[in-house]
Amino acid sequence: MGDGPPEQDGGQALGRAWAGEPIGPAKVLIVDDDPIHLRLLEAMLARAGHHVLKALNGHEALRILEASNDLQLVIADWMMPEMDGIDLCREIRKRSTERYIHFIMLTSRSQHDDVVEGLDAGADDYIIKPAHHLELQARVRAAQRIIGLQNKLVAAQERLREQATHDALTGIWNRRGIFDALGRELERAQRQDTALAVLMTDLDYFKRVNDSYGHLVGDEVLKEAARRICEALRPYDSVGRYGGEEFLVVAPACEDPQAMDMAERIRGMFAGHPLQTSVAAIPLTLSLGVVALRKGQKAKLDKLLSAADEALYKAKDGGRNCAVLGTVHPDDLG
């Protein structure tokens, strides 16, 4: 849930350049409709140890980029039939959202207006043809440094996003993250006319764990509880830490019977199955409040949560270790 994307292949090697370490080989896509010039570029890059992919036109280049998730450097000729370098660059900028593609334009044009046109189209750099091998290597090294910095920035942003939306103890969504997930699923259910269930869960007598074993063991219990709840869910369900020992489950496309089945499955992960900690196996149960919107029903997020919370209190008052199905008040349905 919310795991960050895997680091781009070679990202660590690229990033090391900013610490003064040597830059490793790059993966480069070269695009040119002239086979002779294409082979010449390939030879110069391969001589420096780079891994080279080739394309004879812009359409082929786009297919290669779509198939290679770790490809972040393109060197393309400006003048090509059907899709020239300018159009290719614009298309890459239009499609590329998650990874940055560093684009170097090869051109025989050296006028300032031509250079400006290429850079305005999204190119990061340019090389005047015929390319000199020393200049080519220098431009590639500069591109690697920029890509390395870009990858570091993306990784830092991903870490911040993870910290902002995930619970540091259990690794599942935090209160803000699960609220956002519920908001998205509620909007989707109302837009697509599908069902949606919410399960509010609470560990029974959890305070006794902290009082008897201490807060560190209590943390172990919370982590194991989160793991068990996740194990009982479907891949597309979401779970977050709603409060201290309360967890909120968001279950799309789930009406009353399916929601109660899920609640019983979660409850069964605890009842009769003590939670193993570093000091003892601790028997613990949980109570659940369940509410489900049928297809076509609409309700505001706070009303849905209030109904689930009310059902949870009924489960607590009813002896705990049970699930109670609640309903959204008719006046609160849209």
Order of alpha helices (4+ residues) and beta strands (2+ residues): alpha-beta-alpha-beta-alpha-beta-alpha-beta-alpha-beta-alpha-alpha-beta-alpha-alpha-beta-beta-alpha-beta-beta-beta-alpha-beta
